Structures are given as C-alpha cells and as structure tokens.
Amino acid sequence: MNSGRTRCIPHNKCTRLLYQTEIGLVRPSTLQSHYLSKRLLDLTLDPSTTIQREHVSAVNTIDIEEAEGRYLLSGGGDGNIYIYDLEESQREERRVIKCMAGAEKTISGHKGGISRVNWYPFDNGMFTSSSFDSTIKVWDTNAMEVACTFDLENKVYSHAISSKATHGLIATASSDPRIRLCDLKTGAFTHSLPGHRGTVLSVEWSPRHEYLLASGSTDTTVRLWDIRKSSSCLCSLDMHNTNSPPLSEANVAHTRTVNGLAFTPDGLHLVSTGHDDKMRLWNLYTGQNTLTNYGTMIRNQFVYNLTPLISPISAGSSTYVFYPSNDRSILMYDLLDGSLVKRLTGSFGRITALAWRPRTQEIYSAGNDHDILAWGPKNVDRDSALQAMADQDTWSDSD
C-alpha cells in the first residue's frame, strides 16, 4: 500500500548517483567512474604514511607489482634494492611502512647505482634490475638472490618487460645505440635493434601489441619497432607531421634528448618527454603528433630515464598523466586536452620516479632526497577505500 511519502533524492552528487544506481537509472560503471575520478582529483601528500628510509643515496626507481598491488620495489644510487609491504600497519592511524627484504651490494649483486627495477608481471616471485654497472639481473624474490645476469658491457639506463606478452624478452636502453633483447627463457641475448645514433635512455613495450616496442634517445628521436621483422624499425616519429618517409633522418620527436616514454593503458597513444621541456602525445594509429599543448610548466633536465605516469583507469571522460618536474612537484594533466589539473607539492627533493597503486588510487614517488612518499586522496578512510575497491570486482552493468 502506498504510504503517500516520497523518497527524497540526495543533493550530493556521489550520493545521488548511488541512489540512481540502486533504482536502476544509472549504470554501476558510471558510479564507479565518478568515484575514481573524485579520488584522483583529491590526491595530495599523505601525512599519515611514512616509508622507512633505507637508501643512503637517491632513490632512482620504484615499482609496485601487479599481481596483488601490495609490494613496492625500490632501487637506489647506492646500488641497493629493497622491498616494502604496503599493507603493513594498514589499519593503524599512522602507517610506518618498513623494509621487509633487501639486496645490498654483494659479490653477486650490483656494483653500481640501480637505474630501474621491474616486477615480473605475471608472478611477484621474480623481479629484474638494471644498473650503471652495465648489467641486468634477474632476482628470486623469496631468496633475494640473483638467478641470472646479462652483461651488456655498456651503462644501462633502463629496461622493460612486457606486461602482456609471453615472449619473455627484456628490452634494454643503454649507452650503446643498439637496443639489445634479453631472453628470460634461455638466459641469453636474442638479437639487437640498430637505428638510433645516440645513447638510448628509454624503452617501453606496447600493452596492445606484444611485439611493438618504443624507444627514446639522445639523438632526439622516438622509434617504434616490430621485433619480429628483419628490418625491425617501423618508423621514427615526426613532431612536425610532415609527409617525409617513416625512417627519414629529418624526423625528430623532440628538439633535445628524449628521456621518457609511456603508453596509454589501451595502447592507442604514446607520451614522450624530453629536455626541450615538452611533453608530446602521439596517435599510434596514424603515427601523428596530436599537437596537444601541455603548457609551459614542465621543467625537465633530468639526465637519466624519467617515465611519465598515466592513470591506468579512465576516470569518467578523462585520463590523467602525472609528470615529476624539476621544481620538486608532480604536475597532473588531462591527457587529451593538455590542461593542468593539479600541482602536487610536498617533496623536499627532485622526484625521480612514480608508481601507481590501483587498489587505492595512491601514487608513490621516489626522490633524490633518499625518500619514498605516498600520495593519496585527502580525508579518505583507507579501510573503506580498500573495501570499495574490492566491491568493484562484483559490479557489472548487468546488475
């Protein structure tokens, strides 16, 4: 029987969307996108989280494993590697995240600073590291021992493992203009990709096509490679969008050194950054520079690899790219229209690397002040956030 009372529609947008989802007017994915978008826009330095300082030099690189989104890996200029459990002290009002394992300079370890660390995408029982000592090492996480070493005989600035492919190849960026491919299955080199005329600082695998590789160099070019082909280089991207041949020597992606590359999660676009203080967005279907203008705030004189971070989720209609600038801040841009959305401040050192934790929409940053910092949505209960992320797995548009 109708009681004559009508249910009041909430005025708060998030609460209103929740109400509309409950009565079937809005798809669950719409509510999810709004919730995630709000969390991204609320990002700030998390004063309640402290990550114990272990490195005695700059922290050059960090990575968070994809399998559980729980363990953070760090590598420093001191040649040491540490692992942190991000869920340690999760429920305490003030978190102090301590190192749970480490690999310091040993006979089998690195002899120089670490340039990049990467978790193996399919199993957190293994990770890889590259170093200025000219080697790439494959590690057994449980024993914190080296399982395999690749000696490139040249300073290694970065390396990459595909998160999608099953070929098990590590692409390397080094002072050798050739990109060398290391095979995890055999422990040997497979072949080299010649084409660059200077030091290679950045390599990234496409998340869409398992044999597509992008590279950036001091020769100002960004090259795309199909590693299956005998003439592997597909093209050299041209920032001027001229009709020159794909491999024309006149094609340049930046006017100075290219030291950062990142694919969008769908693999349709590529972001490149260089010492010309520019960030460019490339349409990989056409190979064209989209001419997106990110303004004049970017300052990039970092001499090593510096990878932009792209939010793995599409927050509503926007995807965001995060860039660590020379002024110790993180610049948050709308990826497609180039507008500066937010400037995250609070680090006392130059930020050298960023890592994304999807479960809680947190960003972790490494700096040359020896610290690792956590950035999260302000005024958000972490336990509720974790529960909300768990609940997302059960949402579907058919509910």
VOGU-3710 file (C-alpha; in Angstrom, 3 decimals, decimal comma):
1> mnsgrtrcip> 0,000/0,000/0,000  1,291/3,480/-0,883  2,033/5,383/2,313  1,901/8,722/0,481  5,520/9,505/1,324  8,083/10,080/-1,442  11,736/9,230/-1,099  13,930/12,343/-1,028  16,583/12,482/-3,766  20,015/13,333/-2,267
11> hnkctrllyq> 21,707/16,546/-3,337  25,307/15,319/-3,008  26,405/14,102/-6,450  28,051/10,885/-5,293  25,135/10,028/-3,008  22,680/10,929/-5,775  24,476/8,641/-8,221  24,395/5,847/-5,644  20,645/6,337/-5,236  20,135/6,386/-9,011
21> teiglvrpst> 22,197/3,215/-9,339  20,080/1,488/-6,697  16,853/2,251/-8,581  18,335/1,360/-11,977  18,580/4,828/-13,550  22,402/4,800/-13,765  24,785/2,017/-14,725  27,166/0,844/-11,973  30,122/1,748/-14,196  29,016/5,405/-14,144
31> lqshylskrl> 29,095/5,468/-10,348  32,459/3,718/-10,362  33,951/6,248/-12,811  32,697/9,185/-10,756  34,091/7,696/-7,527  37,504/7,031/-9,074  37,606/10,462/-10,727  36,899/12,188/-7,416  39,689/10,256/-5,705  42,183/11,241/-8,391
41> ldltldpstt> 41,261/14,903/-8,194  41,646/14,787/-4,386  45,225/13,469/-4,463  47,622/15,096/-2,013  50,701/14,138/0,017  49,602/11,599/2,646  50,844/12,879/6,044  49,716/9,692/7,805  52,062/7,393/5,860  55,816/7,191/6,405
51> iqrehvsavn> 58,011/4,839/4,413  61,115/3,958/6,353  64,260/5,397/4,791  66,739/2,684/3,791  68,695/4,124/0,875  71,743/6,236/1,663  71,655/7,809/-1,774  68,999/8,953/-4,259  66,123/6,550/-4,855  66,284/6,204/-8,637
61> tidieeaegr> 63,410/3,845/-9,329  60,340/2,179/-7,790  57,737/-0,316/-8,977  54,575/-1,877/-7,497  53,755/-5,419/-8,525  50,525/-6,052/-10,428  49,621/-9,465/-9,018  48,497/-8,208/-5,586  49,250/-4,487/-5,729  50,886/-4,897/-2,356
71> yllsgggdgn> 54,680/-4,943/-2,629  56,832/-1,965/-3,584  60,312/-2,434/-5,016  62,953/0,318/-4,852  66,418/0,751/-6,302  68,909/3,454/-5,380  72,088/5,163/-6,418  73,744/3,224/-3,595  73,299/0,000/-5,592  70,845/-1,427/-3,064
81> iyiydleesq> 67,364/-2,860/-3,659  64,583/-3,021/-1,044  61,053/-4,449/-0,855  58,234/-2,903/1,223  54,867/-4,365/2,179  52,363/-1,546/1,620  49,700/-3,286/3,679  51,885/-3,474/6,756  50,296/-1,355/9,502  47,402/-0,799/7,095
91> reerrvikcm> 44,828/-0,379/9,833  46,861/1,861/12,105  46,001/5,546/12,207  49,559/6,426/11,242  51,321/3,961/8,972  55,034/3,309/9,147  55,956/1,040/6,257  59,186/-0,818/6,937  61,509/-2,682/4,627  60,740/-6,422/4,627
101> agaektisgh> 63,686/-7,583/2,499  66,718/-6,130/0,810  69,608/-6,902/-1,513  72,607/-4,746/-0,719  75,884/-4,628/-2,587  77,282/-8,151/-2,538  79,527/-10,284/-4,710  76,527/-11,343/-6,835  74,664/-8,029/-6,598  75,104/-4,782/-8,500
111> kggisrvnwy> 78,358/-2,836/-8,202  76,853/0,484/-9,322  73,696/2,539/-8,932  70,368/0,992/-9,909  68,755/2,604/-12,951  65,445/0,701/-12,968  63,618/-2,119/-11,206  60,646/-4,054/-12,593  58,480/-6,738/-11,087  57,867/-9,727/-13,343
121> pfdngmftss> 54,284/-9,006/-14,486  52,900/-12,497/-14,002  54,448/-13,528/-10,676  55,866/-11,455/-7,832  58,305/-14,266/-7,098  60,699/-12,667/-9,567  61,917/-9,170/-10,447  64,570/-7,582/-12,643  67,010/-4,717/-12,146  69,329/-2,734/-14,391
131> sfdstikvwd> 72,363/-0,809/-13,272  75,012/1,669/-14,335  77,457/-1,223/-13,778  76,432/-2,456/-17,281  74,355/-5,419/-16,107  70,747/-6,532/-15,890  69,968/-9,048/-13,173  67,015/-11,372/-12,652  66,211/-11,989/-8,983  64,446/-14,686/-6,979
141> tnamevactf> 62,246/-12,618/-4,642  61,908/-15,226/-1,900  65,637/-15,847/-1,574  66,682/-12,302/-2,659  69,361/-13,948/-4,788  70,415/-13,396/-8,387  69,101/-16,096/-10,711  70,597/-14,752/-13,943  72,845/-11,906/-15,103  73,055/-10,241/-18,531
151> dlenkvysha> 76,257/-8,272/-19,130  75,697/-5,556/-21,737  79,215/-4,041/-21,455  77,618/-0,588/-21,567  75,996/1,602/-18,924  72,307/0,572/-18,690  69,820/3,420/-18,246  66,578/1,458/-18,305  64,914/-1,790/-19,275  61,372/-3,010/-19,838
161> isskathgli> 59,363/-6,238/-19,601  56,026/-6,511/-21,378  53,026/-6,850/-19,063  51,050/-8,638/-21,793  53,457/-10,637/-23,918  54,518/-14,235/-23,373  57,799/-13,974/-25,312  59,734/-13,264/-22,100  62,042/-10,641/-23,630  63,689/-7,776/-21,743
171> atassdprir> 64,340/-4,680/-23,859  67,353/-2,644/-22,779  68,276/1,041/-23,043  71,990/1,717/-22,721  74,862/3,897/-23,895  75,063/1,537/-26,890  72,802/2,944/-29,648  71,590/-0,594/-30,304  68,668/-1,930/-28,282  69,527/-5,420/-27,108
181> lcdlktgaft> 66,904/-8,025/-26,242  67,490/-10,477/-23,376  65,572/-13,758/-23,281  64,377/-14,771/-19,810  63,677/-18,307/-21,012  67,215/-19,059/-22,194  69,273/-16,551/-20,217  70,903/-15,332/-23,443  70,698/-12,365/-25,798  68,479/-12,860/-28,837
191> hslpghrgtv> 69,181/-10,004/-31,239  69,843/-6,273/-31,410  67,818/-3,419/-32,900  70,087/-0,897/-34,688  68,811/2,520/-35,705  69,500/5,115/-33,015  72,563/7,336/-33,354  72,961/8,148/-29,664  72,518/6,779/-26,153  69,112/5,148/-25,606
201> lsvewsprhe> 67,517/6,349/-22,357  64,023/4,877/-22,528  62,294/1,726/-23,795  58,682/0,646/-23,310  56,595/-2,270/-24,601  53,136/-1,679/-26,022  50,285/-3,040/-23,857  48,277/-3,661/-27,037  50,689/-5,383/-29,416  53,125/-7,747/-27,767
211> yllasgstdt> 55,895/-7,306/-30,351  55,701/-3,499/-30,555  58,446/-1,584/-28,748  59,057/2,170/-28,385  62,438/3,770/-27,656  63,743/7,291/-26,978  67,298/8,531/-27,368  69,712/11,423/-27,007  69,519/11,683/-30,816  66,088/13,391/-30,250
221> tvrlwdirks> 64,141/10,569/-31,915  61,384/8,231/-30,766  61,354/4,985/-32,733  58,759/2,235/-32,993  59,914/-1,332/-33,562  58,334/-4,637/-34,571  60,876/-7,031/-33,127  59,712/-9,882/-35,413  60,869/-8,142/-38,592  64,383/-8,296/-40,019
231> ssclcsldmh> 64,271/-4,517/-40,562  62,713/-4,005/-37,147  62,297/-0,218/-37,071  58,834/0,716/-38,314  59,180/4,481/-38,095  60,773/7,463/-36,415  58,070/9,795/-35,104  57,974/13,296/-36,562  56,817/16,135/-34,320  56,144/18,346/-37,367
241> ntnspplsea> 53,756/15,819/-39,021  55,418/16,249/-42,395  54,958/13,735/-45,199  58,574/12,615/-45,058  59,374/8,857/-45,247  58,835/6,932/-41,977  62,576/6,465/-41,443  63,741/9,831/-42,740  66,750/11,222/-40,889  64,876/14,526/-40,733
251> nvahtrtvng> 62,230/13,065/-38,404  62,635/14,152/-34,777  60,250/13,769/-31,841  61,841/16,494/-29,696  64,447/19,176/-30,248  66,650/17,778/-27,478  67,242/14,449/-25,666  64,234/12,148/-25,199  64,306/10,626/-21,702  60,733/9,439/-21,026
261> laftpdglhl> 58,094/7,278/-22,715  54,749/5,857/-21,571  51,975/4,058/-23,443  48,356/4,703/-22,535  46,677/1,620/-20,996  44,805/0,875/-24,233  47,998/1,155/-26,279  46,470/3,687/-28,686  48,654/6,620/-27,672  52,236/7,202/-26,596
271> vstghddkmr> 53,516/10,019/-24,366  57,093/11,226/-24,815  59,091/13,775/-22,809  62,425/15,447/-23,449  64,993/18,004/-22,391  63,204/20,592/-24,525  60,702/20,822/-21,624  57,952/19,389/-23,802  55,535/16,507/-23,366  54,023/15,155/-26,574
281> lwnlytgqnt> 51,086/12,841/-27,203  51,284/10,575/-30,262  48,409/8,827/-32,028  49,830/5,372/-32,739  47,156/4,520/-35,320  48,350/7,345/-37,558  51,836/7,927/-36,117  50,993/11,622/-35,842  51,769/14,184/-33,177  48,360/15,144/-31,740
291> ltnygtmirn> 49,736/18,670/-31,081  48,263/18,616/-27,555  49,558/21,658/-25,687  50,613/20,905/-22,089  51,682/24,479/-21,395  54,962/25,847/-20,108  55,138/24,450/-16,559  57,227/21,369/-17,415  60,904/21,548/-16,490  62,947/18,517/-17,481
301> qfvynltpli> 66,720/18,490/-17,182  66,925/15,039/-15,595  69,914/13,230/-17,099  68,522/9,696/-16,776  65,281/7,956/-17,663  62,199/9,725/-16,274  58,933/7,986/-17,094  55,572/9,825/-17,022  52,782/8,043/-15,143  49,408/7,592/-16,840
311> spisagssty> 46,407/6,693/-14,682  45,510/3,069/-15,503  41,791/3,803/-15,272  39,690/6,188/-17,322  38,195/8,459/-14,700  34,877/9,461/-16,215  35,750/11,001/-19,564  39,298/11,917/-18,575  42,607/10,117/-18,308  45,401/11,830/-16,429
321> vfypsndrsi> 49,160/11,930/-16,897  51,466/12,718/-13,964  54,871/14,231/-14,574  57,632/14,917/-11,973  59,054/18,350/-12,779  62,414/19,849/-11,834  60,751/22,072/-9,197  60,089/19,037/-6,904  56,394/18,947/-7,807  54,212/16,431/-9,658
331> lmydlldgsl> 52,209/18,021/-12,479  48,827/16,395/-13,163  47,489/16,951/-16,677  44,388/15,933/-18,559  45,971/13,604/-21,095  43,841/14,509/-24,110  43,234/18,247/-23,784  46,545/19,121/-22,086  45,084/21,232/-19,287  46,959/21,381/-15,979
341> vkrltgsfgr> 44,548/19,860/-13,464  46,645/19,974/-10,314  50,145/20,542/-8,975  51,157/18,173/-6,184  53,762/19,594/-3,807  55,427/18,440/-0,609  58,590/16,628/-1,672  61,892/18,039/-0,408  63,879/16,512/-3,278  63,715/16,172/-7,035
351> italawrprt> 61,214/13,397/-7,795  62,897/10,695/-9,847  60,188/8,062/-10,331  56,462/7,433/-9,872  54,464/4,247/-9,303  50,713/3,650/-9,252  48,784/1,514/-6,790  45,449/0,744/-8,463  43,704/-0,759/-5,429  43,656/2,508/-3,515
361> qeiysagndh> 44,374/5,068/-6,257  47,585/6,033/-4,498  50,763/7,290/-6,123  54,190/6,581/-4,670  57,170/8,739/-5,563  60,927/8,319/-5,240  63,297/11,256/-4,796  66,932/12,242/-4,723  66,451/13,160/-1,049  66,568/9,387/-0,279
371> dilawgpknv> 62,815/9,266/0,493  59,786/7,436/-0,875  56,494/9,305/-0,408  52,835/8,288/-0,590  50,201/10,485/-2,251  46,535/9,643/-1,713  43,037/11,147/-1,711  42,642/13,527/1,218  40,221/12,814/4,072  39,572/9,254/2,912
381> drdsalqama> 39,422/6,290/5,262  41,890/3,752/3,854  39,968/0,687/5,053  36,796/1,943/3,374  38,747/2,623/0,219  40,173/-0,895/0,136  36,706/-2,336/0,688  35,301/-0,158/-2,080  37,997/-1,357/-4,455  37,178/-4,954/-3,550
391> dqdtwsdsd> 33,489/-4,312/-4,134  34,232/-3,024/-7,628  35,094/-6,535/-8,740  31,478/-7,536/-8,174  29,945/-4,596/-10,055  28,688/-5,114/-13,582  26,366/-3,363/-15,956  24,057/-6,375/-15,893  23,292/-5,967/-12,178
//
